[in-house]
Structures are given as structure tokens and as C-alpha cells.
């Protein structure tokens, strides 16, 4: 059975590179030289493994610029 994973969308017009999401999701994101999140898998909307969904929800909730959204 293939379960679909949630994906994390970053609104680049809102993100200002504070890096909180990279701290909460170190297995999903790394930072560029300016502090902006980069998906480790190279995608625009990285897949969120089920075991880190609670951390992704926390990142969405805590993003100071409301730049993150969890997509199903």
C-alpha cells in the first residue's frame, strides 16, 4: 500500500531566512549562505516523512513570517 506524503510549501515572497524551519526540520532542510531553507532532496516542495509530520506542523505554526504551508 502506497501512502501519499505531505509536502511542505514555502512562500518565498514571505520568507526572510530566519531559519527556524531548518532548526525544526534538519532532516528536510539545510540553509543557504543567507539563511534561507533549501530542501535536502532538491525539490521545491519537499516530501515530509510521516515520522516528522509533527515537527513540520510545529514549523508551520511557528514560522514568524507565515511562509510555510503543509500540503496533503
Residue pairs with C-beta under 8 A, 6 or more apart in sequence:
3 50
4 72
5 47
5 48
5 49
5 50
6 47
6 48
6 53
6 56
6 70
6 71
6 72
7 45
7 46
7 47
7 48
7 70
7 71
8 21
8 25
8 28
8 45
8 46
8 48
8 56
8 59
8 60
8 68
8 69
8 70
8 71
9 45
9 68
9 69
9 70
9 71
10 21
10 37
10 45
10 67
10 68
11 66
11 67
11 68
11 69
12 67
14 65
14 66
14 67
15 36
15 37
15 65
15 67
16 65
16 67
17 31
17 32
17 34
17 35
17 36
17 37
18 35
18 64
18 65
19 31
19 35
19 37
20 59
20 62
20 63
20 64
21 29
21 37
21 59
21 63
21 68
22 29
22 30
22 31
22 37
24 55
24 56
24 58
24 59
24 62
25 48
25 52
25 55
25 56
25 59
27 40
27 49
27 52
28 39
28 40
28 46
28 48
28 52
28 56
29 37
29 38
29 39
29 40
29 46
30 37
30 38
30 40
31 37
31 38
32 38
39 45
39 46
40 46
41 47
45 71
48 56
48 70
56 70
57 70
59 68
60 68
60 69
60 70
